[in-house]
Amino acid sequence: MKKSILTLVFVFLFLFSYSQCDNPISKTINYKNGTSQEVEYCGATDDNNVPKGQGTMTYKNPEYPIDFKEGNWVDGALNGVGKVVYRDGDIYEGIYEGGFIIKGTRVWKKEGLEYVGSFKDTNFHGENGVYTQKSDNQIIISIGQFKNGLLVEGEIMIETDLITKTQTGSFFNKVLDDGEEIINEKKSGVIIITKYEDGDGTVVYRNDQNSYNPADIIGGDTFSVVKLDRKGSVSDARLAYNISLEIDGLKGDFVLDTGAMTFKIGKKMFERLKTQGIEFVDLNKKVISRGVGGISNGKTVILNNVKIGDYVLNNVVATVSLDSNFSLLGTGFLLKFSNVKWDMKEETLTIFK
């Protein structure tokens, strides 16, 4: 509503100033660098014919960047509500003091830029500023405290066809210095959270990788002992341990592999689980893994209701193999717990809540 009223005021001022143009005041402004500018003023003046009150000053030299200034004048300079329009369509509009804008809007039409807030010497300067940058494939919105044209404290939101990125905290030379960054990949649904301190970033969360979160572990005891199923023997060099999980109540056996990060569900097992109705979220993220058996292709999913021992886990990230029936449980799964102990002699895995 305020913006609409302000727009009507400017329209009225514009028409009022031009209604007094039957006898415009023409003047040549001489600058210290030796250049001069022909101007024409239409509006109210004081007894010395100096602009005072409502009026419009038009700059006649076509090479001069400013087209016209209009609004309230005091001692020949804009004071109060006013507007400066450039020949390329750029606009400063708001409250002026001594010819300089102190609060209002700066619009760059060709570049798709707009700033709303306070100014100092025409630079963005002050709290609660909003700077919007638009192009064909992205929009950037900076909100917060600006100093000498740069955001120093606040939030930057970036959106493209592929991602949304939010940075919150303090900034130095347009770079997040202390704070948090959240990236959301639109196609895959992957979320990455990074903490920044003194300009250095550390990833603290990814929803495409398992991490410890007590809220994801359902079960009363502080730990649970899981019995392993030994396969093969040392003598035939085929010693391995299987571990059983239930996904939505459906059982599957996995090879325990503490030397691998992957929690992988084989192609055949996953097809069986899907047929029997398990629920999962497909992150639309392709995965290529390289191991002793060669290169394997897969995709990333998120599972809930995964039972191991006495616990039920939610938000479990798994790789589904697209070309192999081999299923394994690596350290990427065990990261869901606060600690894990493997006892080869007792053939057990103790998982801690």
Phi, psi and omega per residue, in radians:
M1 nan -0.762 3.133
K2 -1.060 -0.708 -3.132
K3 -1.118 -0.672 3.140
S4 -1.146 -0.728 3.122
I5 -1.114 -0.746 3.136
L6 -1.088 -0.676 3.116
T7 -1.099 -0.752 3.118
L8 -1.098 -0.650 3.110
V9 -1.084 -0.767 -3.125
F10 -1.149 -0.688 3.104
V11 -1.086 -0.739 3.126
F12 -1.102 -0.771 3.140
L13 -1.077 -0.722 -3.125
F14 -1.086 -0.817 -3.128
L15 -1.191 -0.661 -3.128
F16 -1.131 -0.738 -3.103
S17 -1.158 -0.705 -3.113
Y18 -1.334 -0.292 3.092
S19 -1.227 -0.263 -3.133
Q20 -1.760 0.353 -3.035
C21 -1.576 0.252 3.067
D22 -1.145 -0.559 3.119
N23 -2.279 1.247 -3.107
P24 -1.182 2.661 3.080
I25 -1.660 2.063 3.096
S26 -1.740 2.505 -3.067
K27 -2.694 2.597 3.029
T28 -1.867 2.160 3.097
I29 -1.712 2.133 3.109
N30 -1.760 2.218 -3.121
Y31 -1.736 2.814 -3.086
K32 -1.130 -0.447 -3.120
N33 -1.432 0.098 3.082
G34 1.662 -0.119 3.124
T35 -1.532 2.838 3.123
S36 -2.389 2.816 -3.078
Q37 -2.454 2.221 3.083
E38 -1.519 2.184 -3.141
V39 -2.202 2.786 3.090
E40 -2.376 2.152 -3.076
Y41 -1.942 2.319 3.064
C42 -2.181 2.031 3.125
G43 2.680 -2.855 -3.080
A44 -1.337 2.586 3.112
T45 -2.419 2.946 3.022
D46 -1.565 -2.969 -3.094
D47 -1.148 -0.334 3.128
N48 -1.708 0.235 3.134
N49 1.157 0.413 3.060
V50 -1.614 2.363 -3.121
P51 -0.902 2.169 3.102
K52 -2.666 2.084 -3.044
G53 1.821 -2.748 -3.081
Q54 -1.402 2.372 3.123
G55 -3.101 3.030 -3.131
T56 -2.302 2.304 3.081
M57 -1.971 2.137 -3.128
T58 -1.853 2.383 -3.135
Y59 -1.722 2.086 -2.942
K60 -1.472 -0.508 -3.116
N61 -1.231 2.078 -3.049
P62 -1.139 -0.388 -3.133
E63 -1.405 -0.201 3.133
Y64 -1.326 2.366 -3.005
P65 -1.179 -0.503 -3.105
I66 -1.502 2.331 3.075
D67 -1.482 -0.984 3.106
F68 -2.775 2.828 3.026
K69 -2.172 2.435 3.097
E70 -2.531 2.718 3.135
G71 2.436 -2.594 3.139
N72 -1.632 2.306 -3.074
W73 -2.023 2.540 2.997
V74 -2.453 2.179 -3.131
D75 0.937 0.682 3.046
G76 1.380 0.168 3.131
A77 -2.308 2.647 3.103
L78 -1.109 2.264 3.057
N79 -2.493 2.203 -3.046
G80 1.655 -2.612 -3.113
V81 -1.220 2.252 -3.123
G82 -2.820 3.041 -3.105
K83 -2.622 2.439 3.043
V84 -2.122 2.150 -3.104
V85 -1.997 2.224 3.121
Y86 -1.606 2.797 -3.084
R87 -1.157 -0.452 3.121
D88 -1.496 0.079 3.093
G89 1.723 -0.135 3.110
D90 -1.191 2.594 -3.023
I91 -2.434 2.373 2.842
Y92 -1.904 2.185 -3.080
E93 -2.489 2.214 3.138
G94 2.828 -2.397 -3.121
I95 -1.803 2.286 -3.093
Y96 -2.021 2.634 2.965
E97 -2.383 2.151 3.113
G98 1.016 0.544 3.113
G99 1.555 -0.058 -3.125
F100 -2.010 2.386 3.105
I101 -1.244 2.382 3.117
I102 -2.027 -0.364 3.116
K103 -2.791 2.376 -3.140
G104 2.678 -2.443 -3.025
T105 -2.249 2.412 3.008
R106 -2.082 2.174 -3.095
V107 -2.148 2.230 2.974
W108 -1.897 1.746 -3.004
K109 -1.151 -0.814 -3.072
K110 -1.141 -0.656 -3.076
E111 -1.498 -0.168 -3.109
G112 1.229 0.631 -3.099
L113 -1.992 2.596 3.075
E114 -2.661 2.378 3.056
Y115 -2.196 2.346 3.070
V116 -2.199 2.120 -3.129
G117 2.791 -2.630 -3.122
S118 -1.702 2.753 -3.098
F119 -2.275 2.744 2.957
K120 -2.509 2.029 -3.081
D121 0.943 0.746 -3.137
T122 1.200 -0.018 3.074
N123 -1.558 2.624 3.021
F124 -1.061 2.233 -3.085
H125 -2.818 2.010 3.106
G126 2.363 3.106 -3.102
E127 -1.512 2.790 3.041
N128 1.068 0.548 3.042
G129 -1.410 2.671 3.098
V130 -2.305 2.053 -3.132
Y131 -2.023 2.087 -3.086
T132 -1.998 2.242 3.119
Q133 -2.132 2.086 -3.111
K134 -2.099 2.425 3.008
S135 -2.453 -3.060 -3.075
D136 -1.097 -0.590 -3.020
N137 -2.087 0.109 3.091
Q138 -2.787 2.785 3.031
I139 -2.337 2.341 3.126
I140 -2.166 2.192 3.112
I141 -2.122 2.115 3.111
S142 -1.929 2.223 -3.077
I143 -2.263 2.316 3.060
G144 2.506 -2.544 -3.095
Q145 -1.631 2.181 3.114
F146 -1.889 2.602 3.083
K147 -2.458 2.102 3.125
N148 0.892 0.728 3.036
G149 1.610 -0.094 -3.078
L150 -2.147 2.519 3.042
L151 -1.250 2.229 3.130
V152 -1.969 -0.414 3.126
E153 -2.647 2.243 3.130
G154 2.627 -2.372 -3.020
E155 -2.502 2.420 3.032
I156 -2.094 2.202 3.114
M157 -2.022 2.169 -3.113
I158 -2.092 2.271 3.098
E159 -2.301 2.240 3.047
T160 -2.185 -3.060 3.083
D161 -1.164 -0.375 -3.024
L162 -1.813 -0.615 -3.015
I163 -2.454 2.841 2.803
T164 -2.103 2.407 -3.127
K165 -2.313 2.289 3.087
T166 -2.161 2.198 3.079
Q167 -2.057 2.217 -3.103
T168 -2.242 2.282 3.115
G169 2.540 -2.544 3.115
S170 -1.831 2.566 -3.045
F171 -2.172 2.598 3.077
F172 -2.357 2.077 -3.122
N173 0.928 0.828 3.064
K174 1.250 0.146 -3.107
V175 -2.066 2.399 3.108
L176 -1.101 2.144 -3.086
D177 -1.756 -0.870 3.094
D178 -2.377 2.171 3.135
G179 2.683 -2.643 -3.041
E180 -2.329 2.475 3.076
E181 -2.134 2.302 3.097
I182 -2.132 2.135 3.099
I183 -1.969 2.274 3.101
N184 -2.126 1.980 3.117
E185 -1.435 2.058 -3.004
K186 -1.111 -0.764 -3.051
K187 -1.246 -0.765 -3.052
S188 -1.593 -0.391 -3.042
G189 1.369 0.140 3.122
V190 -1.236 2.337 3.097
I191 -2.054 2.257 3.137
I192 -2.197 2.189 3.110
I193 -1.984 2.228 -3.120
T194 -2.179 2.318 3.047
K195 -1.690 2.398 3.140
Y196 -2.033 2.361 3.014
E197 -2.401 2.139 -3.126
D198 0.920 0.657 3.069
G199 1.502 -0.142 -3.141
D200 -1.704 2.272 -3.094
G201 -1.813 2.435 3.075
T202 -2.252 2.149 3.115
V203 -1.222 2.156 -3.113
V204 -1.916 -0.232 3.141
Y205 -2.773 2.420 2.960
R206 -2.471 2.308 3.113
N207 -1.436 -0.018 3.038
D208 -1.752 0.179 3.049
Q209 -2.408 2.515 3.119
N210 -1.294 2.523 3.084
S211 -2.642 2.831 -3.074
Y212 -1.339 2.184 3.044
N213 -2.546 1.907 -3.084
P214 -0.942 -0.521 -3.118
A215 -1.172 -0.342 -3.140
D216 -1.460 -0.141 -3.059
I217 -1.860 2.056 3.135
I218 -1.862 2.134 -3.105
G219 2.719 2.577 -2.970
G220 -1.500 -0.567 -3.033
D221 -1.360 2.751 3.130
T222 -1.316 -0.367 3.073
F223 -2.640 2.865 3.111
S224 -2.438 2.381 3.131
V225 -1.750 2.143 -3.101
V226 -1.904 2.192 3.130
K227 -1.381 2.306 3.127
L228 -1.643 2.660 3.136
D229 -1.893 1.859 -3.083
R230 -1.292 2.390 3.088
K231 -2.157 2.371 3.114
G232 1.283 -2.932 -3.116
S233 -2.628 2.959 3.101
V234 -1.163 -0.661 -3.055
S235 -1.089 -0.606 3.125
D236 -1.733 0.182 3.076
A237 1.003 0.598 -3.124
R238 -2.264 0.449 -3.107
L239 -1.193 2.226 3.102
A240 -2.669 2.880 3.134
Y241 -2.228 2.269 3.043
N242 -1.735 2.656 3.099
I243 -2.366 2.384 -3.075
S244 -1.689 2.408 3.035
L245 -2.209 2.767 2.975
E246 -2.106 2.223 3.111
I247 -1.984 1.983 -3.022
D248 0.921 0.661 3.099
G249 1.461 -0.013 -3.122
L250 -1.808 2.236 -3.011
K251 -1.432 2.522 3.033
G252 -2.595 2.523 3.139
D253 -1.815 2.370 -3.092
F254 -2.224 2.538 3.041
V255 -1.401 2.198 3.090
L256 -1.305 2.138 -3.111
D257 -2.380 1.633 -3.123
T258 -1.305 -0.101 3.104
G259 -1.644 0.046 -3.132
A260 -2.117 2.593 3.080
M261 -1.483 -0.382 -2.934
T262 -1.337 2.431 2.835
F263 -1.869 1.780 -2.959
K264 -2.033 2.348 3.049
I265 -1.850 2.166 -3.135
G266 -1.106 2.737 -3.067
K267 -1.017 -0.811 -3.081
K268 -1.154 -0.739 3.139
M269 -1.106 -0.729 -3.092
F270 -1.180 -0.662 3.087
E271 -1.083 -0.688 3.103
R272 -1.132 -0.769 -3.134
L273 -1.110 -0.729 3.113
K274 -1.097 -0.746 -3.128
T275 -1.067 -0.592 -3.109
Q276 -1.554 0.066 2.907
G277 1.651 0.421 3.099
I278 -1.199 2.660 3.109
E279 -1.744 2.436 3.126
F280 -2.712 2.817 3.057
V281 -1.955 2.121 3.113
D282 -1.546 2.047 -3.134
L283 -1.402 0.022 3.130
N284 0.943 0.668 -3.126
K285 -2.084 2.093 3.115
K286 -1.415 2.524 -3.121
V287 -2.241 2.310 3.036
I288 -2.051 2.077 -3.141
S289 -2.020 2.556 3.130
R290 -2.120 2.225 -3.136
G291 -2.519 -2.868 -3.122
V292 -1.079 -0.589 -3.107
G293 -1.457 0.006 3.126
G294 1.920 -2.714 -3.088
I295 -1.636 2.356 3.126
S296 -2.219 2.440 3.127
N297 -1.825 2.518 -3.132
G298 -2.745 -3.062 3.070
K299 -2.400 2.821 -3.070
T300 -1.812 2.328 3.086
V301 -2.291 2.833 3.047
I302 -2.062 2.270 -3.087
L303 -2.019 2.589 2.937
N304 -2.036 2.911 3.064
N305 1.034 0.873 3.069
V306 -1.766 2.014 -3.056
K307 -1.726 2.243 3.020
I308 -2.423 2.176 -3.068
G309 1.048 -2.247 -3.135
D310 -1.651 0.118 -3.050
Y311 -1.950 2.636 2.959
V312 -2.054 2.245 -3.066
L313 -1.901 2.505 3.004
N314 -2.013 2.835 3.119
N315 0.972 0.880 3.127
V316 -1.667 2.141 3.133
V317 -1.534 2.271 -3.141
A318 -2.380 2.667 3.014
T319 -1.773 2.240 3.073
V320 -1.724 2.117 -3.136
S321 -1.278 2.376 3.121
L322 -1.733 -0.129 -3.069
D323 -2.494 0.207 -3.119
S324 -2.509 2.577 3.103
N325 -1.718 0.179 -3.093
F326 -1.462 2.190 3.122
S327 -2.006 2.287 -3.141
L328 -2.462 2.695 3.115
L329 -2.021 1.885 -3.130
G330 -1.855 -2.962 -3.087
T331 -1.148 -0.349 3.096
G332 -1.070 -0.526 3.054
F333 -1.389 -0.710 -3.062
L334 -1.188 -0.285 3.090
L335 -1.152 -0.193 3.099
K336 -1.233 -0.221 -3.070
F337 -1.923 2.775 3.121
S338 -1.226 -0.504 3.100
N339 -2.857 2.747 3.137
V340 -2.481 2.400 3.065
K341 -2.228 2.285 3.139
W342 -1.908 2.155 3.123
D343 -1.943 1.810 -3.100
M344 -1.200 -0.628 -3.112
K345 -1.158 -0.778 3.137
E346 -1.468 -0.177 -3.125
E347 0.967 0.928 -3.131
T348 -2.366 2.779 3.035
L349 -2.208 2.066 3.136
T350 -1.766 2.133 -3.108
I351 -1.954 2.394 -3.038
F352 -1.951 2.336 3.134
K353 -1.300 nan nan
